């Protein structure tokens, strides 16, 4: 059974502070990888937070080890452009009806 998790990622040691996100090394490979996770339904929502120093993903997974395993395959994880993810189980207590959104 899949559970929702909130995953936050921060910039890693290889992040080039002089370049915007889409100009980082391996941007195309990272984007292709993340788009694949979204297409598979693993990533439900995702994107940068605030000033872009962090990114947040809502992930549907069996457990934290599945998340660690999949995100370890991200080219940006392997090269250190993103740091190791922080993972928290998410218990949803409130949800707007589709008519309200």
N, CA and C of each residue as an Amber inpcrd file, in Angstrom:
protein
   303
   0.8340000  -1.1780000   0.0000000   0.0000000   0.0000000   0.0000000
   0.8850000   1.2500000   0.0000000   0.5450000   2.2050000  -0.8300000
   1.3180000   3.4370000  -0.9530000   0.8870000   4.4290000   0.1310000
   1.8610000   5.1570000   0.6340000   1.6670000   6.2040000   1.6260000
   2.2510000   7.4800000   1.0450000   1.7150000   8.6200000   1.4440000
   2.2910000   9.8790000   0.9940000   3.3910000  10.3340000   1.9410000
   4.4420000  10.8700000   1.3520000   5.5780000  11.4090000   2.0860000
   5.8870000  12.7980000   1.5330000   6.3950000  13.6650000   2.3940000
   6.9310000  14.9540000   1.9660000   8.4510000  14.8120000   1.9960000
   9.0550000  15.1260000   0.8750000  10.5040000  15.0100000   0.7260000
  11.0420000  16.4050000   0.4310000  12.0280000  16.8310000   1.2060000
  12.6790000  18.1050000   0.9070000  14.1160000  17.8380000   0.4920000
  14.5340000  18.5940000  -0.5020000  15.9040000  18.4970000  -1.0130000
  16.5420000  19.8660000  -0.9030000  17.8020000  19.9160000  -0.5580000
  18.5520000  21.1630000  -0.5040000  19.7180000  21.0770000  -1.4810000
  20.2780000  22.2150000  -1.7650000  21.4280000  22.2710000  -2.6670000
  22.6050000  21.5390000  -2.0400000  23.3040000  20.7810000  -2.8630000
  24.4630000  20.0340000  -2.4070000  25.7680000  20.7830000  -2.6600000
  26.8660000  20.1280000  -2.3460000  28.1950000  20.7390000  -2.4720000
  28.5570000  21.0860000  -3.9090000  27.9640000  20.4170000  -4.8840000
  28.3020000  20.6630000  -6.2920000  27.3840000  21.6930000  -6.9600000
  26.4270000  22.2520000  -6.2060000  25.5480000  23.2780000  -6.7700000
  26.3870000  24.4960000  -7.1410000  26.2020000  25.0180000  -8.3340000
  26.9180000  26.2110000  -8.7840000  26.0520000  27.4250000  -8.4880000
  26.3890000  28.1530000  -7.4260000  25.5880000  29.2990000  -6.9820000
  25.5230000  30.4040000  -8.0260000  26.4210000  30.3970000  -8.9940000
  26.4270000  31.4160000 -10.0410000  25.4580000  31.1420000 -11.1750000
  24.8050000  29.9800000 -11.1480000  23.8870000  29.6040000 -12.2250000
  22.4890000  29.3400000 -11.6940000  21.4600000  29.7360000 -12.4680000
  20.0880000  29.3860000 -12.0830000  19.8590000  27.8820000 -12.2450000
  18.7430000  27.4080000 -11.7280000  18.4590000  25.9700000 -11.6860000
  18.5790000  25.3060000 -13.0590000  18.0310000  25.9110000 -14.0900000
  18.0340000  25.2850000 -15.4120000  19.3830000  25.3600000 -16.1140000
  20.3460000  26.0390000 -15.4930000  21.7050000  26.1200000 -16.0480000
  22.6990000  25.2820000 -15.2450000  22.2170000  24.5330000 -14.2540000
  23.0960000  23.6500000 -13.4890000  23.5610000  22.4940000 -14.3790000
  24.7330000  21.9440000 -14.0740000  25.1970000  20.7510000 -14.7870000
  24.1430000  19.6590000 -14.6880000  23.9980000  18.9020000 -15.7410000
  23.0910000  17.7560000 -15.8130000  21.6180000  18.1260000 -15.6470000
  21.2520000  19.3740000 -15.9550000  19.8470000  19.7730000 -15.8310000
  18.9460000  18.8710000 -16.6690000  19.2900000  18.6440000 -17.9200000
  18.4280000  17.8520000 -18.8100000  18.2370000  16.4390000 -18.2710000
  19.3160000  15.8400000 -17.7740000  19.2270000  14.4750000 -17.2390000
  18.3760000  14.4410000 -15.9660000  18.5580000  15.4290000 -15.1050000
  17.7660000  15.5080000 -13.8740000  16.2890000  15.7020000 -14.2110000
  15.9920000  16.6210000 -15.1240000  14.6000000  16.8920000 -15.5030000
  13.9500000  15.6510000 -16.1130000  14.6630000  14.9470000 -16.9620000
  14.1300000  13.7230000 -17.5650000  13.8430000  12.6810000 -16.4900000
  14.7630000  12.5240000 -15.5510000  14.5890000  11.5660000 -14.4600000
  13.3570000  11.9190000 -13.6210000  13.2470000  13.1900000 -13.2140000
  12.1240000  13.6080000 -12.3700000  10.7980000  13.5170000 -13.1170000
  10.7850000  13.8800000 -14.3920000   9.5630000  13.7510000 -15.1920000
   9.1090000  12.2990000 -15.2680000  10.0640000  11.3770000 -15.3410000
   9.7360000   9.9590000 -15.3430000   9.1010000   9.5200000 -14.0300000
   9.6160000  10.0160000 -12.9080000   9.0330000   9.6880000 -11.6020000
   7.6100000  10.2210000 -11.4910000   7.3620000  11.4010000 -12.0600000
   6.0110000  11.9630000 -12.0460000   5.0840000  11.1540000 -12.9560000
   5.5740000  10.7850000 -14.1240000   4.7610000   9.9990000 -15.0570000
   4.3720000   8.6470000 -14.4660000   5.2630000   8.0910000 -13.6330000
   4.9890000   6.8050000 -12.9860000   4.0800000   6.9310000 -11.7690000
   3.7610000   8.1740000 -11.3530000   2.9200000   8.3850000 -10.1840000
   3.6770000   8.3530000  -8.8670000   4.9870000   8.2000000  -8.9220000
   5.8020000   8.1990000  -7.7060000   5.8540000   9.6060000  -7.1180000
   6.1620000  10.6020000  -7.9530000   6.1110000  12.0010000  -7.5250000
   4.7220000  12.5240000  -7.8720000   3.9890000  12.9580000  -6.8400000
   2.6320000  13.4780000  -7.0130000   2.6760000  14.9750000  -7.3040000
   3.5160000  15.6950000  -6.5850000   3.7320000  17.1330000  -6.7600000
   5.2000000  17.4220000  -6.4980000   5.7330000  18.4710000  -7.1040000
   7.1140000  18.8160000  -6.8060000   7.5180000  20.1470000  -7.3840000
   8.5020000  20.7760000  -6.7310000   9.0410000  22.0230000  -7.2400000
   9.8030000  22.7760000  -6.1770000  10.4770000  23.8550000  -6.6000000
  11.2640000  24.6580000  -5.6690000  10.3740000  25.3780000  -4.6570000
  10.9260000  25.6220000  -3.4800000  10.2560000  26.3930000  -2.4380000
  10.9000000  27.7640000  -2.3280000  10.1050000  28.7700000  -2.0700000
  10.6150000  30.1190000  -1.7940000  11.6440000  30.5950000  -2.7880000
  12.8350000  30.8810000  -2.2890000  13.9050000  31.4250000  -3.1220000
  14.6450000  30.3620000  -3.9210000  14.2100000  29.1160000  -3.8440000
  14.8130000  28.0460000  -4.6370000  15.9520000  27.3100000  -3.9640000
  16.2550000  27.6390000  -2.7180000  17.3200000  26.9190000  -2.0190000
  16.8840000  25.5330000  -1.5770000  15.5770000  25.2990000  -1.5790000
  15.0180000  23.9880000  -1.2460000  13.9840000  23.6160000  -2.2960000
  13.7710000  22.3250000  -2.4350000  12.6880000  21.8250000  -3.2740000
  11.8680000  20.8580000  -2.4370000  10.5840000  20.7610000  -2.7480000
   9.7080000  19.8440000  -2.0350000   9.0360000  18.9080000  -3.0280000
   8.9530000  17.6560000  -2.6400000   8.2330000  16.6480000  -3.4110000
   7.1820000  16.0210000  -2.5150000   6.0220000  15.7470000  -3.0640000
   5.0510000  14.8740000  -2.4130000   5.1560000  13.5620000  -3.1800000
   5.4690000  12.4990000  -2.4350000   5.7910000  11.2190000  -3.0430000
   4.8370000  10.1470000  -2.5340000   4.3880000   9.2720000  -3.4190000
   3.5920000   8.1030000  -3.0500000   4.5160000   6.8880000  -3.0990000
   4.7900000   6.3110000  -1.9330000   5.7470000   5.2010000  -1.8600000
   5.3360000   4.2340000  -0.7580000   5.8940000   3.0420000  -0.8050000
   5.6190000   2.0400000   0.2280000   6.2790000   2.4100000   1.5480000
   7.5000000   2.9650000   1.4670000   8.2370000   3.3060000   2.6800000
   9.4110000   4.2160000   2.3270000  10.1270000   4.6580000   3.3620000
  11.2510000   5.5720000   3.1540000  12.3740000   4.9470000   2.3350000
  12.5930000   3.6560000   2.4880000  13.6880000   3.0210000   1.7480000
  13.4280000   3.0440000   0.2380000  12.1690000   2.9410000  -0.1620000
  11.8460000   3.0400000  -1.5890000  12.1960000   4.4360000  -2.1030000
  11.9070000   5.4490000  -1.3070000  12.2210000   6.8310000  -1.7030000
  13.7280000   7.0180000  -1.8090000  14.4530000   6.5790000  -0.7880000
  15.9190000   6.6960000  -0.7990000  16.5020000   6.0100000  -2.0340000
  16.0200000   4.8180000  -2.3180000  16.5290000   4.0370000  -3.4360000
  16.2820000   4.7310000  -4.7760000  15.0480000   5.2070000  -4.9770000
  14.7250000   5.8640000  -6.2550000  15.4860000   7.1750000  -6.4160000
  15.5100000   8.0140000  -5.3650000  16.1630000   9.3110000  -5.4960000
  17.6790000   9.1840000  -5.6060000  18.2480000   8.0950000  -5.1380000
  19.6850000   7.8580000  -5.2900000  20.0680000   7.7050000  -6.7640000
  19.0900000   7.3780000  -7.6130000  19.3360000   7.2250000  -9.0450000
  19.3090000   8.5510000  -9.8080000  18.8730000   9.6200000  -9.1430000
  18.8250000  10.9450000  -9.7620000  20.2530000  11.4030000 -10.0640000
  20.5290000  11.8260000 -11.2870000  21.8780000  12.3250000 -11.6050000
  22.3420000  13.4310000 -10.6590000  21.4360000  14.2620000 -10.1810000
  21.8160000  15.3250000  -9.2540000  22.1460000  14.7860000  -7.8720000
  21.6010000  13.6510000  -7.4910000  21.9960000  13.0100000  -6.2280000
  23.3960000  12.4380000  -6.3720000  23.6360000  11.7660000  -7.4840000
  24.9050000  11.0930000  -7.7090000  26.0690000  12.0730000  -7.8250000
  25.8160000  13.2650000  -8.3670000  26.8920000  14.2420000  -8.5610000
  27.0230000  15.2360000  -7.4170000  26.1130000  15.2030000  -6.4460000
  26.1840000  16.1210000  -5.3160000  25.5690000  17.4830000  -5.5670000
  24.8390000  17.6360000  -6.6700000  24.1580000  18.9050000  -6.9250000
  23.0210000  19.0840000  -5.9210000  22.3820000  17.9820000  -5.5360000
  21.3960000  17.9940000  -4.4570000  21.9170000  17.1520000  -3.3050000
  21.6380000  17.6040000  -2.0960000  22.0150000  16.8620000  -0.8870000
  21.0180000  15.7260000  -0.6460000  21.3500000  14.8670000   0.2970000
  20.4700000  13.7520000   0.6550000  19.1030000  14.2910000   1.0710000
  18.0390000  13.5850000   0.7090000  16.6970000  14.0760000   1.0100000
  16.3130000  13.9270000   2.4820000  15.4650000  14.8450000   2.9450000
  14.7990000  14.7020000   4.2420000  13.4080000  14.1620000   3.9380000
  13.0190000  13.0950000   4.6090000  11.7750000  12.3970000   4.2860000
  10.8890000  12.3260000   5.5270000   9.6170000  12.7080000   5.3540000
   8.6540000  12.6270000   6.4410000   7.3390000  12.0550000   5.9300000
   6.7800000  11.1300000   6.6850000   5.4550000  10.5810000   6.3640000
   4.4400000  11.6990000   6.5440000   3.4400000  11.7600000   5.6530000
   2.4450000  12.8200000   5.6940000   1.0860000  12.2250000   5.9700000
   0.4690000  12.6380000   7.0540000  -0.8920000  12.2440000   7.3860000
  -1.8020000  13.4050000   6.9990000  -2.6620000  13.1830000   6.0390000
  -3.5550000  14.2370000   5.5560000  -4.8300000  14.2140000   6.3900000
  -5.1230000  15.3540000   7.0060000  -6.3400000  15.4890000   7.8060000
  -7.3540000  16.4120000   7.1520000  -6.9020000  17.2810000   6.2740000
  -7.7850000  18.2280000   5.5910000  -7.5900000  18.1230000   4.0950000
  -8.6940000  18.2120000   3.3900000  -8.6290000  18.1850000   1.9290000
  -9.8220000  18.9500000   1.3790000  -9.5520000  19.9000000   0.4780000
 -10.6300000  20.6600000  -0.1610000 -11.3440000  19.7640000  -1.1590000
 -12.6300000  19.9950000  -1.3080000 -13.3470000  19.2640000  -2.3420000
 -12.8920000  19.7930000  -3.6990000 -13.0560000  19.0110000  -4.7160000
 -12.6060000  19.4220000  -6.0560000 -13.3650000  20.6550000  -6.5370000
 -14.5540000  20.8950000  -6.0080000 -15.3340000  22.0760000  -6.4030000
 -14.7350000  23.3490000  -5.8240000 -13.9860000  23.2360000  -4.6910000
 -13.4220000  24.3990000  -4.0360000 -12.0620000  24.7860000  -4.5980000
 -11.4080000  23.8990000  -5.2920000 -10.0450000  24.1540000  -5.7770000
 -10.0810000  24.8290000  -7.1160000
